[in-house]
Amino acid sequence: MQIKNLMSEDIITVDKDQNLTDALKLLRKHNVSRLPVTNNKELVGIISERDIADKLGSSKYENMPASRLHISSVMVKDVITVPQTMQLGEVAKIMLEKGIGSVPVMNEDKMVGIVSKADFVTLAVGIAFDKITVKEIMSKELISISPTERIIHARRKMLESHVGRLPVVDDGELVGMITSKDLMRAFIEFRKSVPEKYQKSQIKDLLVEDIMSGNPTFVSKEMSITEVSNIIMETGFNGLPVVEDGEVVGIITQTDILRLIEKLES
């Protein structure tokens, strides 16, 4: 299958000279996690929730409100694109090798669509995926965090581990999930509500339990990939913790499903 048959043609873009607040509004309004960045309708970058969380949580920008940051200072400039005629297995391989969540799709020099991991998940249903279980493809090396750790530590863990979400575990029990979207929103709200002169000291008081999502959805090792894909599509979650006998034993993400599809396609 060519990638043009899977991509979304409804492209939401943001101009490089707009400020971060504009990007946040678009992300929220259209319920997407990344935006292509343009300059005079030409693709010049891409910006994601993770990029924003990383930037707003850094010491360099800790006192700067989102309204004063331009898209151009946060976006990833070296954008990887694919032609619309490329086979989906090849696109999946590129996304995995580069560690990216989406790629703009081009027809010559014009951007005609965008494809994300979420689009690939829609393919992971049906007879072939009914026969594959979570335990066969899940990530067993679990990176988790305690509810009483600081959110700046959660940000550092995500950065160092190249992940966008962390299960929150207390005394071996799953009590929540924290994502780059949670961090992004927390940093923005913190800047709005706390006077600038107090931000550097008070950011250390913000804990994971203050912003995490409680009562997280989880799956079992024996569930099929079709079942998991349907949950991901219904909830919009990018990843789900895997629980056995009350203990978190792994996590299954859109990346794991993308890797499976790439393997089957090749």
C-alpha positions as a Markdown table, in Angstrom:
| # | Residue | x | y | z |
|---|---|---|---|---|
| 1 | Met | 0.0 | 0.0 | 0.0 |
| 2 | Gln | 1.3 | 3.5 | -0.8 |
| 3 | Ile | 1.4 | 5.9 | 2.0 |
| 4 | Lys | -1.0 | 8.3 | 0.2 |
| 5 | Asn | -3.8 | 5.8 | 0.9 |
| 6 | Leu | -3.2 | 6.0 | 4.7 |
| 7 | Met | -2.2 | 9.6 | 5.2 |
| 8 | Ser | -4.5 | 12.4 | 6.5 |
| 9 | Glu | -5.1 | 15.1 | 3.9 |
| 10 | Asp | -6.5 | 17.4 | 6.5 |
| 11 | Ile | -3.3 | 19.2 | 7.4 |
| 12 | Ile | -3.3 | 21.7 | 10.3 |
| 13 | Thr | -0.3 | 24.0 | 10.1 |
| 14 | Val | 1.2 | 26.9 | 12.0 |
| 15 | Asp | 3.4 | 29.7 | 10.8 |
| 16 | Lys | 7.0 | 29.9 | 12.1 |
| 17 | Asp | 6.5 | 33.5 | 13.2 |
| 18 | Gln | 3.4 | 32.8 | 15.3 |
| 19 | Asn | 3.9 | 32.4 | 19.0 |
| 20 | Leu | 3.7 | 29.3 | 21.1 |
| 21 | Thr | 0.3 | 30.2 | 22.4 |
| 22 | Asp | -1.1 | 30.0 | 18.9 |
| 23 | Ala | 0.3 | 26.5 | 18.5 |
| 24 | Leu | -1.2 | 25.4 | 21.8 |
| 25 | Lys | -4.6 | 26.6 | 20.7 |
| 26 | Leu | -4.4 | 24.6 | 17.5 |
| 27 | Leu | -3.2 | 21.4 | 19.2 |
| 28 | Arg | -6.1 | 21.6 | 21.6 |
| 29 | Lys | -8.7 | 22.6 | 19.1 |
| 30 | His | -7.9 | 19.8 | 16.6 |
| 31 | Asn | -6.8 | 17.2 | 19.2 |
| 32 | Val | -3.5 | 16.6 | 17.5 |
| 33 | Ser | 0.0 | 16.2 | 19.1 |
| 34 | Arg | 2.1 | 17.8 | 16.4 |
| 35 | Leu | 1.9 | 20.5 | 13.7 |
| 36 | Pro | 3.9 | 21.1 | 10.5 |
| 37 | Val | 5.4 | 24.6 | 10.5 |
| 38 | Thr | 5.3 | 26.7 | 7.4 |
| 39 | Asn | 6.8 | 30.0 | 6.1 |
| 40 | Asn | 4.9 | 31.4 | 3.1 |
| 41 | Lys | 3.2 | 28.0 | 2.7 |
| 42 | Glu | 6.6 | 26.3 | 2.5 |
| 43 | Leu | 7.3 | 23.5 | 5.0 |
| 44 | Val | 10.2 | 24.6 | 7.3 |
| 45 | Gly | 9.7 | 22.6 | 10.5 |
| 46 | Ile | 7.5 | 20.5 | 12.8 |
| 47 | Ile | 6.5 | 21.1 | 16.4 |
| 48 | Ser | 5.1 | 18.6 | 18.9 |
| 49 | Glu | 3.8 | 18.5 | 22.4 |
| 50 | Arg | 7.0 | 16.9 | 23.5 |
| 51 | Asp | 9.1 | 19.7 | 21.9 |
| 52 | Ile | 7.0 | 22.3 | 23.8 |
| 53 | Ala | 7.2 | 20.4 | 27.1 |
| 54 | Asp | 11.0 | 20.0 | 26.7 |
| 55 | Lys | 11.5 | 23.7 | 25.9 |
| 56 | Leu | 9.2 | 25.1 | 28.7 |
| 57 | Gly | 10.7 | 22.8 | 31.3 |
| 58 | Ser | 14.3 | 23.9 | 30.5 |
| 59 | Ser | 16.1 | 26.3 | 32.8 |
| 60 | Lys | 16.9 | 28.6 | 29.8 |
| 61 | Tyr | 13.2 | 29.3 | 29.3 |
| 62 | Glu | 11.9 | 28.8 | 32.7 |
| 63 | Asn | 10.7 | 32.4 | 33.2 |
| 64 | Met | 9.5 | 33.0 | 29.7 |
| 65 | Pro | 5.7 | 32.8 | 29.0 |
| 66 | Ala | 4.5 | 30.9 | 26.0 |
| 67 | Ser | 3.2 | 34.1 | 24.4 |
| 68 | Arg | 6.8 | 35.4 | 24.1 |
| 69 | Leu | 8.2 | 32.3 | 22.5 |
| 70 | His | 8.0 | 32.0 | 18.7 |
| 71 | Ile | 7.4 | 28.7 | 16.9 |
| 72 | Ser | 10.7 | 29.0 | 15.2 |
| 73 | Ser | 12.6 | 28.8 | 18.5 |
| 74 | Val | 10.9 | 25.5 | 19.5 |
| 75 | Met | 10.3 | 23.7 | 16.2 |
| 76 | Val | 12.4 | 20.9 | 14.8 |
| 77 | Lys | 14.0 | 22.4 | 11.7 |
| 78 | Asp | 15.3 | 19.3 | 10.0 |
| 79 | Val | 12.0 | 17.8 | 8.8 |
| 80 | Ile | 12.0 | 14.3 | 7.4 |
| 81 | Thr | 9.4 | 13.9 | 4.6 |
| 82 | Val | 8.3 | 11.1 | 2.4 |
| 83 | Pro | 6.9 | 10.9 | -1.1 |
| 84 | Gln | 3.2 | 10.0 | -1.5 |
| 85 | Thr | 4.1 | 6.9 | -3.5 |
| 86 | Met | 6.4 | 5.4 | -0.9 |
| 87 | Gln | 5.2 | 2.0 | 0.5 |
| 88 | Leu | 3.8 | 2.1 | 4.1 |
| 89 | Gly | 6.4 | -0.4 | 5.3 |
| 90 | Glu | 9.2 | 1.8 | 4.1 |
| 91 | Val | 7.6 | 4.8 | 5.9 |
| 92 | Ala | 7.2 | 2.8 | 9.1 |
| 93 | Lys | 10.9 | 1.9 | 8.9 |
| 94 | Ile | 12.0 | 5.5 | 8.6 |
| 95 | Met | 9.8 | 6.6 | 11.5 |
| 96 | Leu | 11.2 | 3.9 | 13.7 |
| 97 | Glu | 14.9 | 4.6 | 12.7 |
| 98 | Lys | 14.5 | 8.3 | 13.2 |
| 99 | Gly | 12.4 | 8.1 | 16.3 |
| 100 | Ile | 9.7 | 10.4 | 15.0 |
| 101 | Gly | 5.9 | 10.3 | 15.5 |
| 102 | Ser | 4.8 | 11.6 | 12.2 |
| 103 | Val | 6.0 | 12.6 | 8.7 |
| 104 | Pro | 4.7 | 15.1 | 6.2 |
| 105 | Val | 3.9 | 13.5 | 2.9 |
| 106 | Met | 5.0 | 15.2 | -0.3 |
| 107 | Asn | 4.0 | 15.3 | -4.0 |
| 108 | Glu | 7.1 | 16.8 | -5.5 |
| 109 | Asp | 7.6 | 20.0 | -3.5 |
| 110 | Lys | 4.1 | 20.3 | -2.2 |
| 111 | Met | 2.9 | 18.9 | 1.2 |
| 112 | Val | -0.2 | 16.9 | 0.5 |
| 113 | Gly | -0.7 | 15.1 | 3.8 |
| 114 | Ile | 0.7 | 13.9 | 7.0 |
| 115 | Val | 0.9 | 10.4 | 8.5 |
| 116 | Ser | 1.4 | 9.5 | 12.1 |
| 117 | Lys | 1.8 | 6.4 | 14.3 |
| 118 | Ala | -1.9 | 6.7 | 15.1 |
| 119 | Asp | -2.7 | 6.2 | 11.4 |
| 120 | Phe | -0.7 | 3.0 | 11.4 |
| 121 | Val | -2.6 | 1.7 | 14.5 |
| 122 | Thr | -5.8 | 1.8 | 12.4 |
| 123 | Leu | -4.3 | -1.0 | 10.3 |
| 124 | Ala | -3.6 | -3.3 | 13.3 |
| 125 | Val | -7.0 | -4.9 | 13.5 |
| 126 | Gly | -8.4 | -8.0 | 11.9 |
| 127 | Ile | -7.5 | -11.7 | 11.7 |
| 128 | Ala | -3.7 | -11.4 | 11.5 |
| 129 | Phe | -3.6 | -9.2 | 14.6 |
| 130 | Asp | -6.2 | -11.3 | 16.5 |
| 131 | Lys | -3.5 | -14.0 | 16.7 |
| 132 | Ile | -0.8 | -11.8 | 18.1 |
| 133 | Thr | -0.8 | -11.0 | 21.8 |
| 134 | Val | 0.5 | -8.0 | 23.8 |
| 135 | Lys | 3.3 | -10.1 | 25.5 |
| 136 | Glu | 4.8 | -10.7 | 22.1 |
| 137 | Ile | 5.5 | -7.1 | 21.3 |
| 138 | Met | 5.2 | -5.0 | 24.5 |
| 139 | Ser | 8.2 | -3.2 | 26.0 |
| 140 | Lys | 9.3 | -5.1 | 29.1 |
| 141 | Glu | 12.0 | -2.6 | 30.2 |
| 142 | Leu | 9.6 | -0.4 | 32.2 |
| 143 | Ile | 10.5 | 3.2 | 33.0 |
| 144 | Ser | 8.2 | 4.4 | 35.7 |
| 145 | Ile | 8.1 | 7.2 | 38.2 |
| 146 | Ser | 6.7 | 7.7 | 41.8 |
| 147 | Pro | 3.8 | 10.1 | 42.4 |
| 148 | Thr | 5.9 | 12.0 | 44.9 |
| 149 | Glu | 8.7 | 12.8 | 42.5 |
| 150 | Arg | 8.9 | 16.3 | 41.0 |
| 151 | Ile | 7.6 | 17.0 | 37.5 |
| 152 | Ile | 11.0 | 18.3 | 36.5 |
| 153 | His | 12.3 | 14.8 | 37.2 |
| 154 | Ala | 9.6 | 13.3 | 35.1 |
| 155 | Arg | 10.6 | 15.6 | 32.2 |
| 156 | Arg | 14.2 | 14.6 | 32.6 |
| 157 | Lys | 13.3 | 10.9 | 32.6 |
| 158 | Met | 11.2 | 11.3 | 29.4 |
| 159 | Leu | 14.1 | 13.2 | 27.7 |
| 160 | Glu | 16.7 | 10.7 | 28.7 |
| 161 | Ser | 14.6 | 7.6 | 27.8 |
| 162 | His | 13.1 | 9.1 | 24.6 |
| 163 | Val | 9.5 | 8.4 | 25.7 |
| 164 | Gly | 6.4 | 10.5 | 25.9 |
| 165 | Arg | 4.7 | 8.8 | 28.8 |
| 166 | Leu | 5.5 | 7.2 | 32.2 |
| 167 | Pro | 3.4 | 4.9 | 34.3 |
| 168 | Val | 3.2 | 6.3 | 37.9 |
| 169 | Val | 3.8 | 3.5 | 40.4 |
| 170 | Asp | 3.5 | 3.6 | 44.1 |
| 171 | Asp | 4.7 | 0.6 | 46.2 |
| 172 | Gly | 4.4 | -1.6 | 43.1 |
| 173 | Glu | 0.9 | -0.5 | 42.3 |
| 174 | Leu | -0.1 | 1.4 | 39.1 |
| 175 | Val | -1.7 | 4.7 | 40.3 |
| 176 | Gly | -1.6 | 6.9 | 37.2 |
| 177 | Met | 0.0 | 8.0 | 34.0 |
| 178 | Ile | 1.9 | 11.1 | 33.1 |
| 179 | Thr | 2.6 | 12.2 | 29.5 |
| 180 | Ser | 4.4 | 15.0 | 27.7 |
| 181 | Lys | 1.0 | 16.6 | 27.1 |
| 182 | Asp | 0.5 | 16.7 | 30.9 |
| 183 | Leu | 3.9 | 18.3 | 31.4 |
| 184 | Met | 3.3 | 20.8 | 28.6 |
| 185 | Arg | 0.0 | 22.0 | 30.2 |
| 186 | Ala | 1.4 | 22.0 | 33.7 |
| 187 | Phe | 4.3 | 24.2 | 32.7 |
| 188 | Ile | 2.0 | 26.6 | 30.9 |
| 189 | Glu | -0.5 | 26.9 | 33.8 |
| 190 | Phe | 2.3 | 27.3 | 36.2 |
| 191 | Arg | 3.7 | 30.3 | 34.3 |
| 192 | Lys | 0.2 | 31.8 | 34.2 |
| 193 | Ser | -0.6 | 31.4 | 37.9 |
| 194 | Val | 2.8 | 32.0 | 39.7 |
| 195 | Pro | 4.5 | 35.4 | 39.6 |
| 196 | Glu | 7.8 | 35.3 | 37.7 |
| 197 | Lys | 10.0 | 36.1 | 40.7 |
| 198 | Tyr | 8.7 | 32.9 | 42.5 |
| 199 | Gln | 8.7 | 30.5 | 39.6 |
| 200 | Lys | 12.3 | 29.2 | 39.9 |
| 201 | Ser | 11.8 | 28.1 | 43.6 |
| 202 | Gln | 8.1 | 27.0 | 43.3 |
| 203 | Ile | 8.5 | 24.8 | 40.2 |
| 204 | Lys | 10.3 | 22.4 | 42.5 |
| 205 | Asp | 7.2 | 21.9 | 44.6 |
| 206 | Leu | 5.1 | 20.7 | 41.7 |
| 207 | Leu | 4.8 | 16.9 | 42.0 |
| 208 | Val | 3.8 | 14.1 | 39.6 |
| 209 | Glu | 0.7 | 13.3 | 41.6 |
| 210 | Asp | -0.5 | 16.9 | 41.1 |
| 211 | Ile | -0.8 | 16.6 | 37.3 |
| 212 | Met | -1.0 | 12.8 | 36.5 |
| 213 | Ser | -4.1 | 11.1 | 35.2 |
| 214 | Gly | -5.5 | 8.8 | 37.8 |
| 215 | Asn | -7.3 | 5.5 | 37.3 |
| 216 | Pro | -5.3 | 4.7 | 34.2 |
| 217 | Thr | -6.6 | 2.3 | 31.5 |
| 218 | Phe | -4.4 | -0.8 | 31.3 |
| 219 | Val | -4.3 | -4.1 | 29.4 |
| 220 | Ser | -3.2 | -7.7 | 30.0 |
| 221 | Lys | -0.4 | -9.7 | 28.4 |
| 222 | Glu | -2.9 | -12.0 | 26.8 |
| 223 | Met | -5.0 | -9.4 | 25.0 |
| 224 | Ser | -4.7 | -9.4 | 21.2 |
| 225 | Ile | -3.2 | -6.5 | 19.3 |
| 226 | Thr | -6.6 | -6.0 | 17.6 |
| 227 | Glu | -8.1 | -5.4 | 21.1 |
| 228 | Val | -5.3 | -3.0 | 22.1 |
| 229 | Ser | -5.5 | -1.1 | 18.8 |
| 230 | Asn | -9.2 | -0.6 | 19.3 |
| 231 | Ile | -8.6 | 0.8 | 22.8 |
| 232 | Ile | -5.9 | 3.2 | 21.6 |
| 233 | Met | -8.2 | 4.4 | 18.8 |
| 234 | Glu | -11.2 | 4.8 | 21.1 |
| 235 | Thr | -9.3 | 6.6 | 23.9 |
| 236 | Gly | -6.6 | 8.5 | 21.9 |
| 237 | Phe | -3.9 | 7.2 | 24.3 |
| 238 | Asn | -0.5 | 6.7 | 22.8 |
| 239 | Gly | 0.4 | 3.9 | 25.1 |
| 240 | Leu | -1.1 | 1.6 | 27.7 |
| 241 | Pro | 0.6 | -0.1 | 30.8 |
| 242 | Val | 0.5 | -3.9 | 30.9 |
| 243 | Val | -0.6 | -5.2 | 34.3 |
| 244 | Glu | -0.5 | -8.8 | 35.6 |
| 245 | Asp | -1.7 | -9.8 | 39.1 |
| 246 | Gly | -1.8 | -6.1 | 40.1 |
| 247 | Glu | 1.8 | -5.5 | 39.0 |
| 248 | Val | 3.0 | -3.4 | 36.1 |
| 249 | Val | 5.0 | -5.7 | 33.9 |
| 250 | Gly | 5.5 | -3.5 | 30.8 |
| 251 | Ile | 3.9 | -1.0 | 28.4 |
| 252 | Ile | 2.6 | -1.3 | 24.9 |
| 253 | Thr | 2.7 | 1.8 | 22.7 |
| 254 | Gln | 1.9 | 3.0 | 19.2 |
| 255 | Thr | 5.7 | 2.5 | 18.5 |
| 256 | Asp | 5.4 | -1.2 | 19.4 |
| 257 | Ile | 2.5 | -1.6 | 17.0 |
| 258 | Leu | 4.3 | 0.4 | 14.3 |
| 259 | Arg | 7.3 | -1.9 | 14.7 |
| 260 | Leu | 5.0 | -4.9 | 14.3 |
| 261 | Ile | 3.5 | -3.5 | 11.1 |
| 262 | Glu | 6.9 | -2.7 | 9.7 |
| 263 | Lys | 8.0 | -6.3 | 10.4 |
| 264 | Leu | 4.9 | -7.8 | 8.8 |
| 265 | Glu | 5.2 | -5.5 | 5.7 |
| 266 | Ser | 8.9 | -6.4 | 5.2 |
